[in-house]
Every structure is written in structure tokens, then in C-alpha cells.
């Protein structure tokens, strides 16, 4: 902060000072844009997505760097205008900064953000539920965690409000629909029925799915009967239409080809697929 416009030649008049301040502020803002672009470019690289911790640290570092630049520029401008910087410089400490900005929550946000990243609780790209909000983590900053939900909306959650986190290891919930295979029924006809039902349902509820559904291999039960398993990978907490609309659609199509199943004969349940623990 030792540099002052008052010591620069040609800056003795007010117009010159204002012009130089505006130029300096523009240059600082341009630097911030460059940092944000670099971070955005890094996040877009496929190779980096295999290391979620790198993405998390990058977004947190970007937030910290932008804050520092604006904090320093503000102090420089105030010094140039002759404003006393005693209180401002004192706020450089974490506690002083929190008091200076009138928000003790700032300290909590910063500390919680660092804890979330370095304790492996959260990483960019994780599917999580925080405070009743479910979505993919797009960035972890000094003040907020940014989620993107199934509708594409952005949700900003203050770090200090994060108390309970539900993390979905595979990035989705697996919903399984088990249908008993009737004796003597042409399998080609059944496969066509299952595929058409799933396609119709996906078209009707596109916002439910993370990945396209699939038909699993036949499974033999302990009583010797076989079932076909339909696999859906969906957003957490959004399986209601599968339990009602899809199940009823499937029963109706089965009855149309002469298979009169009751509602209880088709099972709908959920599983969370596991992935290897992070190092």
C-alpha cells in the first residue's frame, strides 16, 4: 500500500487522479476476468475431472485471489483519495476483516470452505444434498458452495450454513424395476415392450434421469422363477413417477398383450452404487 498517486508526476489535479484511479480499477478488474477465465478453462479440461480435488482447490483459490485483488485495490484507491487507512489495514487480519465488514459469518464461511475441501467432504462434480437442496457441485468458494439442480438452476449455499451433507458416491440413485417373466411368452415381444415403455417414460419425464435407462440380464430367484430388471439412474429424491406413472404404464402394456399382472407383482426399489474411497 506504499504507492500513492500523490507522489506521481502530473497527478496533482483532481481530474488526473480520478482518471488514474479508473484506469487502475479497470486493470484490476481485467486481471480478475483473466483469473476467472483461466479457472473456467481448467474446469473444462477432461483430464482434470479425474482429479476432483484439483477442481475444488482451483475454484477455492480463484475465489480467494479475486477477493484479495479487490481488497488491495480498494485500499489503494482509499489511500490515494487521502482517506485514513488505519481501520482498513487493521481489517487485514481475519477477525478484523470480519468486524470491518460487519459480518462475523465471513470467518465461518472461510474456515468452513477450507474444511470442506481438505477434509474430503465435498469436491467439485459431487452429487450432494445440502439443507434440502440436491444438485451437482459446480464450485466451492470462500463464501458459497454453488449447486446446479436437475432443472439447471444455480443454488448458492453459504458455507457456514452447511451442517449435514448427503453425498451420492456415483452421482445418482439407482432405481430398479423387477418384472417377473411369464412362462412361454416370446422374449422379443417383451423386450420391445420394455424398451418402448422406457423410451416413452423418458420422453415424458426427461428431468429425472442422469443417464439413459437399460435392461439388465435376467435374474433367477430362489423359487426358480426368472425376473427381468429395468435399471434407471435418476436424480436423488425424484423416484415418485417411477413408482406410479411408469409402473402403471408397464402394467397396462403387459395386459394389452395378455399378461394380467397385479400391482404388487412389479417391484420398484432403490440402491446407491458404491465407488472406491478417495485416497
C-alpha positions as CSV (number, residue, x, y, z in Angstrom):
1,X,0.0,0.0,0.0
2,X,3.1,2.3,-0.1
3,X,2.3,3.5,-3.5
4,X,0.2,6.7,-3.7
5,X,-1.0,8.8,-6.7
6,X,0.0,11.9,-4.8
7,X,3.7,11.0,-5.5
8,X,3.1,10.5,-9.2
9,X,4.0,13.3,-11.6
10,X,1.1,15.0,-13.3
11,X,-1.4,13.7,-10.8
12,X,-1.7,16.8,-8.6
13,X,-5.1,17.8,-10.0
14,X,-8.3,16.0,-9.2
15,X,-9.1,15.1,-12.8
16,X,-5.8,13.3,-13.2
17,X,-6.3,11.4,-10.0
18,X,-9.8,10.2,-11.0
19,X,-8.6,9.2,-14.4
20,X,-5.7,7.2,-13.0
21,X,-8.0,5.6,-10.4
22,X,-10.4,4.5,-13.1
23,X,-7.6,3.1,-15.2
24,X,-6.2,1.2,-12.2
25,X,-9.6,-0.2,-11.2
26,X,-10.2,-1.3,-14.8
27,X,-6.8,-3.1,-14.9
28,X,-7.6,-4.9,-11.7
29,X,-11.0,-5.9,-12.9
30,X,-9.4,-7.2,-16.2
31,X,-6.9,-9.3,-14.1
32,X,-9.9,-10.8,-12.2
33,X,-11.6,-11.7,-15.5
34,X,-8.3,-13.4,-16.7
35,X,-8.2,-15.4,-13.5
36,X,-11.8,-16.4,-13.8
37,X,-11.3,-17.4,-17.5
38,X,-8.3,-19.5,-16.6
39,X,-10.2,-21.3,-13.9
40,X,-13.1,-21.9,-16.2
41,X,-10.7,-23.3,-18.8
42,X,-9.2,-25.6,-16.2
43,X,-12.6,-26.9,-15.1
44,X,-13.5,-27.6,-18.8
45,X,-10.4,-29.9,-19.3
46,X,-11.4,-33.6,-19.3
47,X,-8.1,-34.7,-17.8
48,X,-8.7,-32.6,-14.7
49,X,-12.0,-34.2,-14.0
50,X,-10.3,-37.4,-12.9
51,X,-8.9,-35.4,-10.0
52,X,-11.9,-33.7,-8.3
53,X,-9.7,-32.4,-5.6
54,X,-7.8,-30.3,-8.1
55,X,-11.0,-28.7,-9.3
56,X,-12.1,-28.0,-5.8
57,X,-8.8,-26.3,-4.9
58,X,-8.9,-24.3,-8.2
59,X,-12.3,-22.9,-7.5
60,X,-11.5,-22.1,-3.9
61,X,-8.2,-20.4,-5.0
62,X,-10.0,-18.4,-7.6
63,X,-12.4,-17.1,-5.0
64,X,-9.6,-16.2,-2.6
65,X,-7.5,-14.5,-5.4
66,X,-10.4,-12.4,-6.6
67,X,-11.2,-11.3,-3.0
68,X,-7.5,-10.3,-2.4
69,X,-7.3,-8.3,-5.6
70,X,-10.4,-6.3,-4.9
71,X,-9.4,-5.8,-1.2
72,X,-6.0,-4.4,-2.2
73,X,-7.4,-2.2,-4.9
74,X,-10.0,-0.7,-2.6
75,X,-7.2,0.1,-0.1
76,X,-5.1,1.7,-2.8
77,X,-7.9,3.9,-4.0
78,X,-8.8,5.0,-0.5
79,X,-5.1,5.9,0.2
80,X,-5.0,7.9,-3.0
81,X,-8.0,9.9,-2.0
82,X,-6.5,10.7,1.3
83,X,-8.8,8.5,3.4
84,X,-7.3,7.2,6.6
85,X,-6.4,3.5,6.2
86,X,-5.8,2.7,9.9
87,X,-9.0,0.8,10.3
88,X,-8.9,-0.6,6.8
89,X,-5.4,-2.1,7.3
90,X,-6.3,-3.4,10.7
91,X,-9.0,-5.4,9.0
92,X,-6.3,-7.4,7.1
93,X,-6.5,-9.9,10.0
94,X,-9.2,-12.4,9.8
95,X,-11.0,-11.2,12.9
96,X,-10.6,-7.5,12.0
97,X,-11.8,-8.2,8.5
98,X,-14.9,-9.8,9.8
99,X,-15.7,-6.9,12.1
100,X,-14.8,-4.3,9.5
101,X,-17.3,-5.8,7.1
102,X,-19.9,-6.1,9.8
103,X,-20.3,-9.8,9.3
104,X,-18.8,-12.3,11.7
105,X,-20.1,-15.0,9.4
106,X,-17.3,-14.3,7.0
107,X,-14.8,-16.1,9.2
108,X,-17.1,-19.1,9.5
109,X,-17.6,-19.1,5.7
110,X,-13.8,-19.1,5.0
111,X,-12.9,-21.7,7.7
112,X,-15.8,-24.0,6.7
113,X,-14.9,-23.7,3.0
114,X,-11.3,-24.8,3.7
115,X,-12.6,-27.6,5.9
116,X,-15.0,-28.9,3.3
117,X,-12.3,-29.1,0.6
118,X,-9.3,-30.5,2.7
119,X,-11.4,-33.0,4.7
120,X,-12.7,-34.6,1.5
121,X,-16.3,-33.9,2.5
122,X,-17.1,-32.2,-0.8
123,X,-15.5,-31.9,-4.3
124,X,-16.5,-30.2,-7.5
125,X,-18.6,-32.6,-9.5
126,X,-20.1,-34.5,-6.5
127,X,-23.8,-35.1,-6.3
128,X,-24.9,-34.0,-2.9
129,X,-27.9,-32.9,-0.8
130,X,-27.3,-29.9,1.5
131,X,-30.1,-28.4,3.6
132,X,-32.8,-29.9,1.5
133,X,-31.2,-28.8,-1.8
134,X,-29.9,-31.5,-4.2
135,X,-27.6,-30.9,-7.1
136,X,-24.1,-31.2,-8.6
137,X,-21.4,-29.1,-7.0
138,X,-20.1,-26.6,-9.6
139,X,-17.7,-24.6,-7.4
140,X,-16.6,-24.2,-3.8
141,X,-15.7,-20.6,-2.9
142,X,-14.7,-18.6,0.2
143,X,-18.4,-17.7,0.9
144,X,-20.6,-20.1,-1.0
145,X,-20.9,-23.6,-2.5
146,X,-22.6,-23.5,-5.9
147,X,-25.0,-26.3,-6.7
148,X,-26.8,-27.0,-10.0
149,X,-30.0,-28.8,-9.6
150,X,-31.9,-31.1,-12.0
151,X,-33.7,-28.1,-13.6
152,X,-30.4,-26.3,-14.4
153,X,-31.0,-23.7,-11.7
154,X,-28.0,-22.4,-9.7
155,X,-28.2,-22.6,-5.9
156,X,-25.8,-20.7,-3.7
157,X,-25.4,-22.1,-0.2
158,X,-23.4,-20.1,2.4
159,X,-20.6,-22.2,3.7
160,X,-21.4,-21.5,7.4
161,X,-24.9,-23.0,6.9
162,X,-23.6,-26.4,5.8
163,X,-24.1,-28.8,8.7
164,X,-25.3,-32.0,7.2
165,X,-24.2,-33.3,3.8
166,X,-25.5,-36.4,1.9
167,X,-23.1,-37.4,-0.8
168,X,-24.2,-39.8,-3.6
169,X,-20.9,-41.6,-4.5
170,X,-21.8,-42.4,-8.1
171,X,-23.6,-39.1,-8.8
172,X,-27.1,-40.7,-9.0
173,X,-29.5,-43.0,-7.3
174,X,-30.1,-46.3,-9.0
175,X,-33.8,-47.2,-9.3
176,X,-34.5,-50.9,-10.1
177,X,-37.8,-52.2,-11.5
178,X,-38.2,-56.0,-11.3
179,X,-40.8,-57.7,-13.6
180,X,-41.4,-61.4,-13.4
181,X,-41.0,-63.2,-16.7
182,X,-44.2,-65.1,-17.7
183,X,-43.8,-68.7,-18.9
184,X,-44.0,-69.3,-22.6
185,X,-44.0,-65.6,-23.6
186,X,-42.0,-64.5,-26.6
187,X,-39.0,-62.7,-25.2
188,X,-38.6,-60.5,-28.3
189,X,-42.1,-59.1,-27.8
190,X,-41.3,-58.5,-24.1
191,X,-38.1,-56.7,-24.8
192,X,-39.8,-54.4,-27.3
193,X,-42.5,-53.7,-24.7
194,X,-40.0,-52.8,-22.1
195,X,-37.9,-50.6,-24.4
196,X,-40.9,-48.7,-25.7
197,X,-42.2,-48.2,-22.2
198,X,-38.8,-46.8,-21.0
199,X,-38.5,-44.5,-24.1
200,X,-42.0,-43.2,-23.6
201,X,-41.4,-42.6,-19.9
202,X,-38.0,-40.8,-20.5
203,X,-39.7,-38.5,-23.1
204,X,-42.4,-37.7,-20.5
205,X,-40.0,-37.1,-17.6
206,X,-36.7,-36.0,-19.0
207,X,-35.6,-34.2,-15.9
208,X,-35.5,-37.3,-13.8
209,X,-32.5,-39.0,-15.4
210,X,-28.8,-38.7,-15.1
211,X,-28.1,-41.5,-17.6
212,X,-30.3,-43.4,-20.1
213,X,-32.1,-46.4,-18.6
214,X,-31.1,-50.0,-19.5
215,X,-32.4,-53.6,-19.4
216,X,-30.3,-55.8,-17.2
217,X,-29.7,-59.6,-17.7
218,X,-32.3,-62.0,-16.4
219,X,-32.1,-62.9,-12.8
220,X,-33.1,-66.2,-11.3
221,X,-34.9,-66.1,-7.9
222,X,-34.7,-68.8,-5.2
223,X,-38.1,-70.3,-6.3
224,X,-36.8,-70.9,-9.8
225,X,-38.8,-68.0,-11.4
226,X,-36.9,-65.5,-13.5
227,X,-37.3,-61.7,-13.5
228,X,-36.2,-59.0,-15.9
229,X,-34.6,-56.0,-14.2
230,X,-35.0,-52.5,-15.6
231,X,-32.3,-50.1,-14.4
232,X,-32.8,-46.3,-14.1
233,X,-30.2,-43.9,-12.8
234,X,-32.0,-40.8,-11.6
235,X,-31.7,-37.7,-9.5
236,X,-32.0,-38.3,-5.8
237,X,-35.5,-37.9,-4.3
238,X,-37.2,-37.9,-7.7
239,X,-38.4,-41.5,-8.0
240,X,-42.1,-40.9,-7.4
241,X,-43.1,-41.0,-11.1
242,X,-41.3,-44.4,-11.4
243,X,-43.3,-45.8,-8.6
244,X,-46.6,-44.6,-10.0
245,X,-46.7,-43.5,-13.7
246,X,-44.1,-45.9,-15.1
247,X,-45.4,-48.9,-13.1
248,X,-49.0,-48.2,-14.2
249,X,-47.8,-47.7,-17.8
250,X,-46.0,-51.1,-17.7
251,X,-48.9,-52.9,-16.2
252,X,-51.2,-51.5,-18.9
253,X,-48.9,-52.6,-21.7
254,X,-48.5,-56.1,-20.3
255,X,-52.2,-56.5,-20.0
256,X,-52.6,-55.5,-23.7
257,X,-50.6,-58.5,-24.7
258,X,-52.5,-60.8,-22.4
259,X,-50.3,-60.7,-19.2
260,X,-52.6,-59.8,-16.4
261,X,-50.2,-58.9,-13.6
262,X,-51.3,-57.3,-10.3
263,X,-49.7,-54.2,-9.0
264,X,-47.7,-56.0,-6.3
265,X,-46.0,-58.3,-8.8
266,X,-43.8,-55.4,-10.1
267,X,-41.2,-54.2,-7.6
268,X,-39.7,-50.8,-7.5
269,X,-36.8,-50.1,-5.2
270,X,-33.6,-48.1,-4.9
271,X,-29.9,-48.7,-4.4
272,X,-26.9,-46.4,-4.0
273,X,-24.0,-47.7,-6.1
274,X,-20.6,-47.6,-4.3
275,X,-17.3,-46.3,-5.6
276,X,-13.8,-46.6,-4.3
277,X,-12.9,-44.5,-1.4
278,X,-10.8,-41.4,-2.2
279,X,-7.2,-41.5,-1.3
